[in-house]
Amino acid sequence: DWKRFVIVPGSDPERAARLVEVLLRNDIDVSVTVDTIRVGGAHSYLTGAVGRQEFPAGSYIVDLAQPQARLVDALLAPDAELDAEFIERQLQKRALNARRGSRAARERYEFYDVTGWSLALSFGVDAYWLESASRVSAMPIEAVFDERARPWRPPAFTGPRDLRRLSEQLRAGIDGGVQNGPARTAYIFRFDTDASVRLAVGLMKEGYKVALSAKPLAAGSTSYPRGSVVVRVSRNPDTVHERVETLAGRFGVQVDAVHTAYCDEGPTGVGSNPVVTLRFPRVAVLVGEGVSVSGFGHTWYALEREYGLPFTAVRADRLGDLRVSNYDVVVLPPGRGYRRAFGEDGADALREWVRSGGVLIGMAGAAEYLADSDLGFTTARLVGDEEEADTVEETAPSEEELPPPHGATMPPLASPGASESAPLSVPGAIMRASLDLTHPFSFGFESQEIGVLVSGDDFYYPSKEGSNPVAFVGGSLRVAGFVWPENTERLLRGTAWMIDEPLGSGRVVLFADDPNYRLLWPSLSRLLLNAILIGPTVR
């Protein structure tokens, strides 16, 4: 049904430009609108809302009518079309499995990889698909790439004044610098782009004191959202002026130089209590036995290469010998062997380190390990755990309640121990989640809805003693990819995708899946960076 895709630069034009770069590097034709356009039948990727939409000048247009149409469809289609016969075969296998007892042999499903991968959703950009491709005022983008030209920037159009103005608009949110500097009081920038995280990390890495405002902030007559970054002149050496200017230009962040600590409106100013100085976290990322090689690779690339955040790689099986007092944050990448690698002594040492003030982050399989009730790291539990058995019907289902095998003339007798009360493994779908905008880990986010990756069968009941910054609540949850009818959404609803729970003086943070998976999810990697940068300071 889709004929055209529209990507709006929105609040993070750099991320939109990076997605466009992926398309251009694959010889996909992309244009950019010269004027504001208004169209009907615009479908929002994330919300699914359909209606008339206005797209500003500078929006990117990708039409399906082009030589690379198949690749366009593969990368940008809101949902992949799966072979009907293949799906029917998987449903038959499910029906057979549902009638077998827990110790019986199982039919193996044939899903090879993830089934939801639309880049517009995984990049977390403001994007729409259209049912028609009417003529619009747009300029084709021509780009020649070499490694020295990275990162790509929108083109600098020449010619009539309106094209020059469009170039300036496209690049304004990407090419950074300091406005009205040098500052007498502070430098302030919003924390709502990937580039702003790189700038904050870059300044802290060089030893400068960086603060975040836990509440909306005002400086003079200018207002800033919660989570904005404040670099106070009085708390930093004189070199801060040159370094902020240089790094803002390098990373592409617009920074305001502020000349007063007073605000015209509101209770929060540059020197108020909600403006909290961050301490640059000393981070350990576990590697080796028990840790997924690709999971560690995803984490390494996101932290070091994407955001410039240094860390120490520590062998998981040497955790008992590790002086965890040397670290503020310990990250457990995805992996299924932590219990064997840690042993009891390692788990005890790690738990006491958290109680003493450390931030422990577990992703995917590591989160499953930490959610074990015997370990005492968190009150969050996996759906299907015996501890939560009171939420599940204990009696065996009747013949009428079990799904009948498709195409079977005489269904097999169901085992008395047959059950389908636990989640079935999801082959990588994109689901709609709710983001708690009151939580510190959501600093820099504006929308309450976010698309997340759900892969496997690890669904988490919410933390009983902490917070659940990303959770599945209400409405339809599936956005793209295959989910099991009458199972996935039913059991996922009311669970949490990201959990933050205090433990002693520290905290344990769980991600149900890998937020760095294949570097396809910059919006989810951002949640991980927030947990690392903010977790040790903001309580």
Rosetta blueprint (number, residue, H / E / L):
1 D L
2 W L
3 K L
4 R E
5 F E
6 V E
7 I E
8 V E
9 P L
10 G L
11 S L
12 D L
13 P H
14 E H
15 R H
16 A H
17 A H
18 R H
19 L H
20 V H
21 E H
22 V H
23 L H
24 L H
25 R H
26 N L
27 D L
28 I L
29 D L
30 V L
31 S E
32 V E
33 T E
34 V L
35 D L
36 T L
37 I E
38 R E
39 V E
40 G E
41 G E
42 A E
43 H E
44 S E
45 Y L
46 L L
47 T L
48 G L
49 A L
50 V E
51 G E
52 R E
53 Q E
54 E E
55 F E
56 P L
57 A L
58 G L
59 S L
60 Y E
61 I E
62 V E
63 D E
64 L L
65 A L
66 Q L
67 P L
68 Q L
69 A H
70 R H
71 L H
72 V H
73 D H
74 A H
75 L H
76 L H
77 A L
78 P L
79 D L
80 A L
81 E L
82 L L
83 D L
84 A H
85 E H
86 F H
87 I H
88 E H
89 R H
90 Q H
91 L H
92 Q H
93 K H
94 R H
95 A H
96 L H
97 N H
98 A H
99 R L
100 R L
101 G L
102 S L
103 R L
104 A L
105 A L
106 R L
107 E L
108 R L
109 Y L
110 E L
111 F L
112 Y L
113 D L
114 V L
115 T L
116 G L
117 W L
118 S L
119 L H
120 A H
121 L H
122 S H
123 F L
124 G L
125 V L
126 D E
127 A E
128 Y E
129 W E
130 L E
131 E L
132 S L
133 A L
134 S L
135 R L
136 V L
137 S L
138 A E
139 M E
140 P E
141 I L
142 E L
143 A L
144 V L
145 F L
146 D L
147 E H
148 R H
149 A H
150 R L
151 P L
152 W L
153 R L
154 P L
155 P L
156 A L
157 F L
158 T L
159 G L
160 P L
161 R H
162 D H
163 L H
164 R H
165 R H
166 L H
167 S H
168 E H
169 Q H
170 L H
171 R H
172 A H
173 G L
174 I L
175 D L
176 G L
177 G E
178 V E
179 Q E
180 N L
181 G L
182 P L
183 A L
184 R L
185 T L
186 A E
187 Y E
188 I E
189 F E
190 R L
191 F L
192 D L
193 T L
194 D H
195 A H
196 S H
197 V H
198 R H
199 L H
200 A H
201 V H
202 G H
203 L H
204 M H
205 K H
206 E L
207 G L
208 Y L
209 K L
210 V L
211 A E
212 L E
213 S E
214 A L
215 K L
216 P L
217 L E
218 A E
219 A E
220 G E
221 S L
222 T E
223 S E
224 Y E
225 P L
226 R L
227 G L
228 S L
229 V E
230 V E
231 V E
232 R E
233 V H
234 S H
235 R H
236 N L
237 P L
238 D L
239 T L
240 V H
241 H H
242 E H
243 R H
244 V H
245 E H
246 T H
247 L H
248 A H
249 G H
250 R H
251 F H
252 G L
253 V L
254 Q E
255 V E
256 D E
257 A E
258 V E
259 H L
260 T L
261 A L
262 Y L
263 C E
264 D L
265 E L
266 G L
267 P L
268 T L
269 G L
270 V L
271 G L
272 S L
273 N L
274 P L
275 V E
276 V E
277 T E
278 L L
279 R L
280 F L
281 P L
282 R L
283 V E
284 A E
285 V E
286 L E
287 V E
288 G L
289 E L
290 G L
291 V L
292 S L
293 V H
294 S H
295 G H
296 F H
297 G H
298 H H
299 T H
300 W H
301 Y H
302 A H
303 L H
304 E H
305 R H
306 E H
307 Y L
308 G L
309 L L
310 P L
311 F L
312 T E
313 A E
314 V E
315 R E
316 A H
317 D H
318 R H
319 L H
320 G H
321 D H
322 L L
323 R L
324 V H
325 S H
326 N H
327 Y L
328 D L
329 V E
330 V E
331 V E
332 L E
333 P L
334 P L
335 G L
336 R L
337 G L
338 Y H
339 R H
340 R H
341 A H
342 F H
343 G H
344 E H
345 D H
346 G H
347 A H
348 D H
349 A H
350 L H
351 R H
352 E H
353 W H
354 V H
355 R H
356 S L
357 G L
358 G L
359 V E
360 L E
361 I E
362 G E
363 M E
364 A L
365 G H
366 A H
367 A H
368 E H
369 Y H
370 L H
371 A L
372 D L
373 S L
374 D L
375 L L
376 G L
377 F L
378 T L
379 T L
380 A L
381 R L
382 L E
383 V L
384 G L
385 D L
386 E H
387 E H
388 E H
389 A H
390 D H
391 T H
392 V L
393 E L
394 E L
395 T L
396 A L
397 P L
398 S L
399 E L
400 E L
401 E L
402 L L
403 P L
404 P L
405 P L
406 H L
407 G L
408 A L
409 T L
410 M L
411 P L
412 P L
413 L L
414 A L
415 S L
416 P L
417 G L
418 A L
419 S L
420 E L
421 S L
422 A L
423 P L
424 L L
425 S L
426 V E
427 P E
428 G E
429 A E
430 I E
431 M E
432 R E
433 A E
434 S E
435 L E
436 D L
437 L L
438 T L
439 H L
440 P H
441 F H
442 S H
443 F L
444 G L
445 F L
446 E L
447 S L
448 Q L
449 E E
450 I E
451 G E
452 V E
453 L E
454 V E
455 S E
456 G E
457 D L
458 D L
459 F L
460 Y E
461 Y L
462 P L
463 S L
464 K L
465 E L
466 G L
467 S E
468 N E
469 P E
470 V E
471 A E
472 F L
473 V L
474 G L
475 G L
476 S L
477 L L
478 R E
479 V E
480 A E
481 G L
482 F L
483 V L
484 W L
485 P L
486 E L
487 N L
488 T H
489 E H
490 R H
491 L H
492 L H
493 R L
494 G L
495 T L
496 A E
497 W E
498 M E
499 I E
500 D E
501 E E
502 P E
503 L E
504 G L
505 S L
506 G E
507 R E
508 V E
509 V E
510 L E
511 F E
512 A L
513 D L
514 D L
515 P L
516 N L
517 Y H
518 R H
519 L H
520 L L
521 W L
522 P H
523 S H
524 L H
525 S H
526 R H
527 L H
528 L H
529 L H
530 N H
531 A H
532 I H
533 L H
534 I H
535 G L
536 P L
537 T L
538 V L
539 R L
